[in-house]
């Protein structure tokens, strides 16, 4: 279990890089979402780094059954962390709706519970679409 958490921490640190694209978009469009993405990306990086630091002594070769746990936890954890910009940028959005939005993106389902997508901040809309792209690659 701890070896799986070590890899999960590394995955979260790698996932924090994905926040750079919406950060750049926020700067280009000046949509006011830059701070939200910085907080979310830094939080993702710190959670991943802390997880790796705590479990660094438990690194080992993963077995097949560890893979099932890693995929399940990775999907749930990345979806949960990806909700942060949505919750910060869309006041009144519940965690459940934000989690559904990010999970549907990372699973490439593409379903949405959001309305007013045309008036949403460009960097936030890009984040939603990028999650679909990342999910498609995964």
C-alpha positions as CSV (number, residue, x, y, z in Angstrom):
1,X,0.0,0.0,0.0
2,X,2.7,2.5,0.9
3,X,4.6,1.7,-2.3
4,X,1.5,2.6,-4.2
5,X,1.1,5.8,-2.3
6,X,4.7,6.7,-3.2
7,X,4.0,6.3,-6.9
8,X,0.7,8.2,-6.5
9,X,2.6,11.1,-5.0
10,X,4.9,11.1,-8.0
11,X,1.9,11.1,-10.3
12,X,0.4,14.1,-8.4
13,X,3.7,16.0,-8.7
14,X,3.7,15.3,-12.5
15,X,0.0,16.3,-12.7
16,X,0.8,19.7,-11.2
17,X,2.6,20.6,-14.5
18,X,-0.8,20.5,-16.2
19,X,-1.8,23.7,-14.4
20,X,0.8,25.7,-16.4
21,X,-1.3,25.8,-19.6
22,X,-4.4,27.4,-17.9
23,X,-2.0,29.7,-16.0
24,X,-0.5,30.9,-19.3
25,X,-4.0,31.3,-20.8
26,X,-5.1,33.3,-17.8
27,X,-2.2,35.7,-18.3
28,X,-2.9,36.1,-22.0
29,X,-6.6,36.7,-21.5
30,X,-6.3,38.5,-18.2
31,X,-9.4,36.7,-16.9
32,X,-8.4,36.9,-13.2
33,X,-8.0,33.1,-12.7
34,X,-4.2,33.1,-12.5
35,X,-4.1,33.0,-8.6
36,X,-6.7,30.2,-8.5
37,X,-4.6,28.1,-10.8
38,X,-1.4,28.9,-9.0
39,X,-3.0,27.8,-5.7
40,X,-4.3,24.6,-7.2
41,X,-1.1,23.7,-8.9
42,X,1.0,24.5,-5.8
43,X,-1.4,22.5,-3.7
44,X,-1.2,19.5,-6.1
45,X,2.6,19.7,-6.1
46,X,2.8,20.0,-2.3
47,X,0.4,17.1,-1.7
48,X,2.4,14.9,-4.1
49,X,5.8,15.9,-2.6
50,X,4.6,15.3,0.9
51,X,3.3,11.9,-0.1
52,X,6.6,11.0,-1.7
53,X,8.5,12.2,1.3
54,X,6.5,10.3,3.8
55,X,6.6,7.0,1.8
56,X,10.1,7.3,0.3
57,X,11.4,4.3,2.3
58,X,8.7,2.1,1.0
59,X,9.6,2.2,-2.7
60,X,9.6,-1.2,-4.4
61,X,8.7,-2.9,-7.6
62,X,4.9,-2.8,-7.9
63,X,2.9,-6.0,-8.5
64,X,0.0,-6.5,-10.8
65,X,-2.6,-6.1,-8.0
66,X,-0.9,-2.9,-7.0
67,X,-1.7,-1.5,-10.4
68,X,-5.4,-1.8,-9.8
69,X,-5.2,0.2,-6.6
70,X,-2.9,2.7,-8.2
71,X,-5.2,3.4,-11.1
72,X,-8.3,3.7,-8.9
73,X,-6.6,6.0,-6.4
74,X,-4.9,8.0,-9.1
75,X,-8.1,8.6,-11.0
76,X,-10.0,9.6,-7.8
77,X,-7.1,11.7,-6.4
78,X,-6.4,13.6,-9.7
79,X,-10.1,14.3,-10.2
80,X,-10.4,15.6,-6.6
81,X,-7.4,17.9,-7.0
82,X,-8.6,19.1,-10.4
83,X,-11.8,20.4,-8.8
84,X,-9.9,23.2,-7.0
85,X,-9.8,25.7,-9.9
86,X,-13.5,25.0,-10.6
87,X,-14.5,25.6,-7.0
88,X,-12.4,28.7,-6.7
89,X,-13.5,30.2,-10.1
90,X,-17.2,29.3,-9.9
91,X,-18.6,30.4,-6.6
92,X,-21.6,28.3,-5.4
93,X,-20.4,25.2,-7.3
94,X,-20.6,22.2,-5.0
95,X,-17.7,19.8,-4.6
96,X,-20.0,17.1,-6.0
97,X,-20.6,19.0,-9.2
98,X,-17.0,20.0,-9.5
99,X,-15.9,16.4,-9.0
100,X,-18.4,15.2,-11.5
101,X,-17.1,17.7,-14.0
102,X,-13.5,16.7,-13.6
103,X,-14.2,13.0,-13.4
104,X,-16.2,13.2,-16.6
105,X,-13.2,15.0,-18.2
106,X,-10.6,12.6,-17.1
107,X,-12.7,9.6,-18.0
108,X,-13.4,11.3,-21.4
109,X,-17.1,11.0,-20.9
110,X,-17.5,14.7,-21.6
111,X,-20.8,15.1,-19.6
112,X,-21.2,18.4,-17.9
113,X,-23.4,19.9,-15.1
114,X,-22.2,23.5,-15.8
115,X,-24.2,26.2,-17.6
116,X,-23.1,29.4,-19.2
117,X,-20.0,27.9,-20.7
118,X,-19.8,30.7,-23.3
119,X,-19.3,33.3,-20.6
120,X,-16.9,31.2,-18.5
121,X,-13.3,32.5,-18.0
122,X,-11.2,31.3,-21.0
123,X,-8.6,29.6,-18.8
124,X,-11.3,27.7,-16.8
125,X,-12.9,26.5,-20.0
126,X,-9.5,25.5,-21.3
127,X,-9.0,23.6,-18.0
128,X,-12.2,21.6,-18.6
129,X,-11.2,20.8,-22.2
130,X,-7.6,19.9,-21.2
131,X,-8.9,17.4,-18.7
132,X,-10.6,15.6,-21.5
133,X,-7.4,15.6,-23.5
134,X,-5.3,14.3,-20.5
135,X,-8.0,11.6,-19.9
136,X,-7.8,10.6,-23.5
137,X,-4.0,10.2,-23.3
138,X,-4.4,8.2,-20.0
